């Protein structure tokens, strides 16, 4: 099972992001095993850190925890929406 899961992850990285396991591990090491946004360590999460990428260019931006990755996704990677969300939070504390 683990061998198949590992192979499946390898294929996903290669097919989706054109990354190898070594590429992923290099990014992971550069980030010291932490989410690039919230800076929590991988050990605090059940799921592996996700590869975050620009949907327009395909450029890899880093590895994110599930919450941070989904947050960006739900706000459609929009700087304008992120700024509006920050303003909303600041004005409603």
N, C-alpha and C positions, 0 to 999 in steps of 0.2 A: 504493500500500500504506500509506504513512505517513498519508495523509489518511483512509483507512478506519479505521486503528488509532486515530487521534485522535478520530474520530467515535464509534467503539466505546467509547472511554474516557469520552467526554462522556455517552453514553447510560447507561453503567454508573453513573457518579457520580450522574446525575439520577434514574435508576430505583431505585437501591439506597439512596442517602443523601439524595436531594433536594438535591444540591449541583451548582453549576455549576463549570466549570473555574476561573473567577475566585474562587469560594469556596475551592476547593482551594488555589489559588495564594496566597490571603490567609493561610490557615492555615500553609502551607509557609513563607511569608515571616516570619510571627510566630514560628515555631519555628526561624528562621534555617536552614532546610533540613535540620534534624536530627531524628532520632527522639526522641519525647517521653520515652522511658524511658532508653535507653542513650546518647543524645545524640551518636551517630555521625552524620556528615553523609551526605546522600544519595549523594554521590560515591563512598562506600565500598561501595555496594550495586549489584547489577545491576538489581534491580527497584525501581520507584518506591515511595516510602513509602505504606503502606496507610492508608486511613481507618479509624480505630478508633472503634467506637460501642458504646453500651450496648445489649445485645440486648433488654432489657426495655423501655427507654424510647425507644430509637432516637437518643438524644442523642449527638452527635459529641463525642468526648473529645480527639481529636488525630490526628496522623499518626505511625505506627510503622513500624519496619523489619519485615521478614518474621519474623525470629526473635522479637522482642518481641511482635508481634501473635499469632503462633502459641502462644507461651508462655502468654499470657493466655487464649487460646482453649482450649488443652489443659487448663488449670486452671479452665475454665468461668467465668472472671471472678469466681471465689469468693475473697473476702478471707480466709475461713477456710482454704481450701486453700493460698493464697499464704503465710499465716502458718505453716502446718504445713510447707510447703516450706522456708521460711527457718529454722525451728527444726531441721529435718532436716539442712540444710546446716551450720548452726552446730555441731550435735552430732556431725558426722561429718567434721570437717576433719582 
